[in-house]
Amino acid sequence: MGAPRPAEPPSEDLSRLAALHGVATSYRPSPDRTVAASATAVTLALAALGVDTATPQAVRAALAARERELGERLLPPTLVGWDTHAPAALAALPEGTRLHVVTEQGETRASAEHLPPGVHEVTATAPDGRTARAHLIVAPPRLPAPPGRSYGLLVQLYSLLSRRSWGMGDLADLGELAGWAGRALGAGFVQVNPLHAAVPGPPTDPSPYRPSSRRFPDPVHLRIEDVPEFAYVDDRDRVRALLERAGRLREAVLDQGALIDRDAVWEAKREALELVHEVPLGPGRRAAYDDFRAGQGRALQDHATWCALAEVHGADWHRWPAALRDPRSPDTARARRELAHRVDFHSRLVWLTDAQLRAAQRAAREAGMPVGIVHDLAVGVHPGGADAWAQQEYFAAGMSVGAPPDAFNARGQDWGLPPWRPDRLAAFGYAPFRALLRGLFRYAGALRIDHVMGLFRLWWVPEGHPPTEGTYVRYDAEAMLAVLVLEASRAGAVVIGEDLGTVEPGVREALRERGVYGTSVLWFERDWDGDRRPLPPDGWRADCLATATTHDLPPTAARLSGEHVELRDSLGLLTRSVEEERAEAAADTAEWRELFVRLGLLGADASEEAEIQAVYGCLLRTPARMVGVWLPDGVGDRRPQNLPGTWDQYPNWRLPIADARGRPVTLEELAGSARLRALMDVLRE
């Protein structure tokens, strides 16, 4: 058989139609190469946006309709004004057009000048009688920089076990870590993995980057003993049995070398929380809970309803009875009433978790941290989860987010996450994005946005097709950034974008203009436009979080020793011979060692511990305003928390922090670790 024929490119009409809807017909994997998208990918992406492209005649009709719509409309559905300046689209309205503005604060105005920050409603009436209504997002021009330079710790919360946790790290552990790091180490922040609500199991997907909901947190992170009502549970025998069970889960991981078993932890905590739910709330607590439910509104009701229905019908709403797949159907309303006790249970869990999240941030700030807890926002949600069910009108049916083929992955990637529809976001003034950010900023001193390039465009992969047959769909980046800056500024929070890998030209500049920090990882910082050697510290950017590694990369000890190559070889993940991989890895680290020596950070025959200190000493020499220390590096851990390209071949997201020998290290031991303190002293000095 011959080579497969290349996919047919879009027709001229289809290309014009796609451009008017923000669907790309080509992309550039490198500056010198352009790849055409297939007509199938473009057609299916347009179909997911509600555009009929079934026949050439339908394409021509849709093109004519779209051109007519854009030519006749007075205003786009959402406008952006930075600071007090009115958007250019308002200045371009026909002379004599009248404006009626209702501000977010409830004022009525006849002009869009000098509006306060917020999301306002504008109605324009032209002299010819045409009218248009639009959302107007007014945001500060940029986010303020964090106060001074700071360094902090990066940790996957589940991996941080104390002698009080129930088999995985919890929010009380996070508060303890922040309190100790702020006071004893002078740290300015602690960054954690996404704590979004997971799709329930068993088995639960342990990845924090494919949650059921990004809007609400996961109660598996609760410290049960810190829930006030737990002390008043009547059945003390069951309480003692649960505490003994929690102790066994903890000891299995810390003392017997078992992996973190999230499902077992949640089963024990769920039983405890069901006992707690039977304890009546006191008047003050009841009033606080009622206020919380009222403030969260329909979003919380939907989330709790999905959780209750999932207990009955399974965790994928696509397989529920047809009438329950619609969150607004009469059958769903009836089921909500019938399951009222379980709906209240899950609502209460969100409230309890929110309280402990806010307590962790308070502990961080009280310890002197200028930033506090840096939370992580995943790219998207599980297609069968709560957000995808409750917000169906905002998601593109039949599409999944991923990445096109590149130098690192010739097959591309499909992340299995349904994308938001940019047209629906604009039509509703970005309401779901605003609510999502506002919920996270309740307890975040800063927010890391995974794959921040997704604010500009996302690679849509049609269902049933490989990632190579996807295409980019563009979002209104100005509106997305305006919402982000607005909500972060209201909360006084920092925003960090994960902008690693292939980044479209102009993205980093746009983020920098609005005060959004980037992410710089040492091993990737080379003079790519010059000699390709390690970039000296004074060549780094300042507006970033500088780190040595991430959850998807080897810990520093493994990188320096080359053990990460051996691990990938043992799992059959190498695409070249192990000798070639070893040689390349050794040459890479040798160049960095040479730089450390030139900087006076490393001497001859230095120990591994000294080399890791040199790595972080190099980060400190950069102008980066935030420097992050991967907490496992402080005790010589060699195991990555996640190994991309594996599923059951490697225990992703289930490893506790361990020392160089693989022995789990508790939070209490971390606080007493001379090695960790010596590493942090490098930054303190």
GIZITA-V767917 format. One record per run of one state. SS is the DSSP state (H for helix, E for strand, - for the rest). FROM is the first residue (numbers start at 1). TO is the last residue. If there is no record, write none. Layout:
ss=SS from=FROM to=TO
ss=SS from=FROM to=TO
//
This chain:
ss=- from=1 to=8
ss=E from=9 to=9
ss=- from=10 to=11
ss=H from=12 to=20
ss=- from=21 to=22
ss=E from=23 to=23
ss=- from=24 to=25
ss=E from=26 to=30
ss=- from=31 to=32
ss=E from=33 to=36
ss=- from=37 to=37
ss=E from=38 to=38
ss=H from=39 to=48
ss=- from=49 to=55
ss=H from=56 to=72
ss=- from=73 to=77
ss=E from=78 to=82
ss=- from=83 to=87
ss=H from=88 to=91
ss=- from=92 to=97
ss=E from=98 to=102
ss=- from=103 to=107
ss=E from=108 to=109
ss=- from=110 to=117
ss=E from=118 to=125
ss=- from=126 to=130
ss=E from=131 to=139
ss=- from=140 to=149
ss=E from=150 to=155
ss=- from=156 to=156
ss=H from=157 to=159
ss=- from=160 to=170
ss=H from=171 to=184
ss=- from=185 to=188
ss=E from=189 to=192
ss=- from=193 to=195
ss=E from=196 to=197
ss=- from=198 to=210
ss=E from=211 to=211
ss=- from=212 to=212
ss=E from=213 to=217
ss=- from=218 to=218
ss=H from=219 to=221
ss=- from=222 to=223
ss=H from=224 to=226
ss=- from=227 to=227
ss=H from=228 to=232
ss=- from=233 to=235
ss=H from=236 to=254
ss=- from=255 to=261
ss=H from=262 to=277
ss=- from=278 to=282
ss=H from=283 to=313
ss=- from=314 to=316
ss=H from=317 to=319
ss=- from=320 to=321
ss=H from=322 to=325
ss=- from=326 to=329
ss=H from=330 to=338
ss=- from=339 to=339
ss=H from=340 to=366
ss=- from=367 to=371
ss=E from=372 to=377
ss=- from=378 to=380
ss=E from=381 to=382
ss=- from=383 to=385
ss=H from=386 to=390
ss=- from=391 to=391
ss=H from=392 to=394
ss=E from=395 to=395
ss=- from=396 to=398
ss=E from=399 to=403
ss=- from=404 to=412
ss=E from=413 to=417
ss=- from=418 to=419
ss=E from=420 to=420
ss=- from=421 to=421
ss=H from=422 to=427
ss=- from=428 to=430
ss=H from=431 to=440
ss=- from=441 to=445
ss=E from=446 to=449
ss=- from=450 to=451
ss=H from=452 to=455
ss=- from=456 to=456
ss=E from=457 to=462
ss=- from=463 to=466
ss=H from=467 to=469
ss=- from=470 to=470
ss=E from=471 to=474
ss=- from=475 to=476
ss=H from=477 to=491
ss=- from=492 to=493
ss=E from=494 to=497
ss=- from=498 to=506
ss=H from=507 to=513
ss=- from=514 to=516
ss=E from=517 to=521
ss=H from=522 to=524
ss=- from=525 to=525
ss=E from=526 to=526
ss=- from=527 to=533
ss=E from=534 to=534
ss=- from=535 to=536
ss=H from=537 to=539
ss=- from=540 to=543
ss=E from=544 to=547
ss=- from=548 to=555
ss=H from=556 to=561
ss=- from=562 to=562
ss=H from=563 to=570
ss=- from=571 to=577
ss=H from=578 to=598
ss=- from=599 to=607
ss=H from=608 to=621
ss=- from=622 to=625
ss=E from=626 to=630
ss=H from=631 to=635
ss=- from=636 to=657
ss=E from=658 to=658
ss=- from=659 to=663
ss=E from=664 to=664
ss=- from=665 to=666
ss=H from=667 to=671
ss=- from=672 to=673
ss=H from=674 to=684
ss=- from=685 to=685
//
